[in-house]
């Protein structure tokens, strides 16, 4: 940074006259990022169980199922999914609580069915996990017995 104060002005700015160490202290360094993304990716990419029940739709999505059919009849030329979604959202907002009630009841019924299916699924998962653990326990016991026999032979 040269100043423009005549011929007798200093050729070097104050910054250039500072010791090298001082210049490094004041400057920003790129923040070192902690690599959380790899652990999150592993969790996200975990294989999903195809037997697990699908989550139930909310009242809005139950409404959207019916609205989609009506919208396609009225507007057969509209192919964009976003247009159907926007129109459905506007219609949902304009509905009164009384008009939303049947959709909320259907959603509640689907949710209760889902919870029953999840209980059955969880029991099945626990039983398979127990069987796996029992198999491992039996293997561990067998290997422990073999080690004891080897120790007994070594002592003789």
Secondary structure, DSSP 8 states (H G I E B T S, - for coil): ----S-TTS-SS-HHHHS-HHHHHHHS---------HHHHHHHHTS---TTS------HHHHHHHHHHHHHHHH-TT---HHHHHHHHHHHHHHS-HHHHHHHHHHHHHHHHHHHHHHHHHHHHHHHHHHHHHHHHHHHHHHHHHHHHHHHHHHH-
